[in-house]
Structures are given as structure tokens and as C-alpha cells.
Amino acid sequence: MNYTYKSFGIAVSLITALMLILLGCEGCEKTKKPTPPDPTAGTTLLVCNYAGGAGNLTLIDLSNGFVRQRAAGLGNVPNDIVRRGNRFYVINSWSNDMNVFDLSAMNVVTQVDTVDIGRTGNRSPQFATLAETGEIYISNFNDNTVTVYNPTDNRIVAFIPVGPKPQDILAVGSKVYVANCNFNADSMKYGPGSISVISTTTNRVIYELPAGSVPPVNPRFFALDQSNKLHIVCGGGATYFAGDKPGEIWKYSTLADTLEQVINIGGTPGDITINRYGFAYVAAGGWQIDNAQYGVVYRYNAATGQILNGPQNPIRTSLGAIRVLAAPTGAVYVACYDADKVEKIEGDRITYSELVGDDPGPMAIMPR
């Protein structure tokens, strides 16, 4: 499933103030603590714009706010972005390929390559993750596989069979987790979902979750918290289609791969990110086609599961909150697809809003 046209109602983002503390006393020399380094210095926010299909890239320099539109052309329906050093990789679902770019210290983007991920088989690559081995793992929605790409050798080394209709993918240590949503395009329904767990040593599925329990409904997005607990967004339908089951967050231990908690977030949750303070933010739509007045982001405590902003009191953004990304400062960026904006959330407030390209979606933060 690809976040493509607004007509389908698709779904389918800094600065924390730093206090300088002056220490002193009457009659003695006053001293000043060193100013902490600016965490935004030399960092760039990359925003992939769907732009009706033929994508393009917007750059936002987080140190000075400079915006560069159309910094590079992308493939058809850019659905994810992953970085490795000063290089970043954009996964294009409809053109079945991956753009490879370098980013210089002066914010100059240079295209290095375009890698065929499966044009002949129309694999529809969706999401990507960088494993500790240095290889990139890419989920392929149409043929139920994961591509393993070696960026050093610039070659595809494996196609790994996984569960039906894989979406998000996340590397944790020597394992790669794959969310299989099991969507049936004919019935427009979801079958029992699962999580395939791949060993990066053997490039094989070692088991599937859950084992011996009720399967999740439509698992789609992942985030990892500070305790290495995996948060899986389930239910609520995909962003295009209303779900029969309210949204849930399934929280797994990545050590034992056991389910620890189900958080009944409700609504139709989508992309998820967890910031440095341990708060999870979930993009939850708010679409023009539904005559919504604003976009919607949920927030909860990742450690306890306490819901701080849910369907009844969401964080209000511009229309079409489709992707979220936590920055090193703890702020969270949200891509507002219908409004063509990226916004910054600090706590539960919008503190920045910027027009980018048409239909923004995947984002990444790159050091320079």
C-alpha cells in the first residue's frame, strides 16, 4: 500500500529551549557553565514529497531554517528514506527502485545511483532499515519478500520470503523485524497479521510473532524505545481504509520476543516515532476528503503506556498527518500530506510550520 493520491483520502513533522545557569555569589567571582553544543548545528531535515507520484526532495537546514525546494528528483511514489553516513537511500514503491544520494557539508545533493529493486516483478518496495551488518533490508509488499542490499558492493545479496504484505521493517541488533499486514486488495480486508523475525547472520526467517496468541490486526509501523522495547502500530485500518478494530500499540520485548503490553490508543494510528524523553508520537491522519478541520497526532508515555493525547484530545496539526520523526533535541517533525507542510511539535504544541513540496511524506535527519 502506498501513500499516493489525496482522492483516496490517503494517508496510506526544533528546538528544545536550553537554559544557561549562572552560578555566583556576592563578593566572589562569578563563573558561567559552558554552553551546551547546539544539537541542530550541521543537521538537515530531508523531506520526500510524493508530488502526485513523481517525487522530489526538500531540504531544511535545521541550524538556520533555510529551505531548499526540489533539491533532487526522486522515483515514483517515494515511500521511505534511510541514511548511512553521508549517504541516503530513498525507496520508491511504484517505480520499484531505490535512489542513492550523497549529501555534502554545504547541503549539496548528488545522485550516485538508482538501484532496481524489482521492476520486472513489480515488487512494490515499501520500507527500509539499516542493519548492524551495514546492509539495507527492504520490505516488498507485492511479492512478500525482503530485499537485502549491500551498499558497499552495490548489489542485492538476497530475497527473503516473509509473511503476507510486509510493510514497516526495523533492525534491532542481529534481528530484523518485518510487519506483515496481510491486506487483501479484492476484499479490502485484513487477514491475521504477523511479525517475521529475520536473522542477519543467516538471512532467514527464524520465527514469526505472535506464537500461540491472538494475531495482531494489520500491524504496520514500528518504533524502538530506550529500553529496546518494540512498539508495533496495529489495527485501525490502513490510512486509506477504515478499520473494523480501533487502533492498538503492541509492545514487545526484543530480548525475549514476548508481548508485554497492549496499549488501546484507539482511532486510526499510523506512523510512529519515540523521542529522547520517552514519549511516543503517532501520526493519525485528519484528511481533507473526510472534511477534517485539522490533522491528528497521538502521544503516549512509551514506558508506561499512559495515553496523553488520544482520539478525544489529539495534538492538532495541519491536515493529513502522515509521517512523524523524532529529532535529536526531542522535538518531533510531522509531515502534513494534505497541507503540503512540515511542522514541529514540542511537547504537545506546534512551534514551527513550513511549506515544502506537494504531498510530503517520509523524512530523515542527516548530519553534515
Number of C-alpha atoms within 10 A of each C-alpha: 21 22 25 25 19 18 9 14 20 24 29 20 33 22 20 12 8 10 8 11 11 11 10 11 9 6 6 7 8 10 11 10 9 9 10 9 7 11 15 19 13 16 19 25 22 20 27 31 29 28 22 14 21 16 23 24 24 22 24 21 20 19 15 12 12 11 17 16 15 17 17 17 15 27 22 22 29 35 28 23 25 20 20 15 10 13 18 21 23 26 31 29 31 21 22 24 24 26 20 21 20 18 18 13 12 9 19 12 17 14 16 13 13 16 17 15 24 18 14 8 10 17 23 26 34 28 28 28 24 20 18 14 12 13 19 22 28 29 32 30 27 17 19 21 22 29 22 24 21 16 15 8 9 10 12 17 13 15 18 18 18 25 22 24 26 32 27 27 27 24 22 19 14 13 21 23 23 34 30 30 30 23 22 12 9 6 7 11 16 20 15 15 26 26 27 24 24 23 16 20 9 9 20 18 19 11 13 17 21 17 13 6 8 10 15 23 26 30 32 28 25 25 21 23 19 13 11 14 22 25 25 27 29 30 28 24 27 25 26 21 16 15 19 12 15 17 24 24 25 20 25 21 16 17 11 7 16 14 17 11 14 15 19 16 26 19 22 28 31 31 27 27 24 27 20 15 14 17 23 26 33 32 30 30 33 29 28 19 13 8 9 14 14 19 26 30 31 28 26 20 16 25 14 11 18 14 17 17 20 20 17 9 12 17 24 19 28 26 23 35 34 33 27 31 26 25 22 16 18 20 23 26 26 33 34 34 34 26 23 20 25 27 21 25 25 17 16 18 11 19 13 14 18 16 15 25 24 20 26 33 32 25 28 19 22 21 16 14
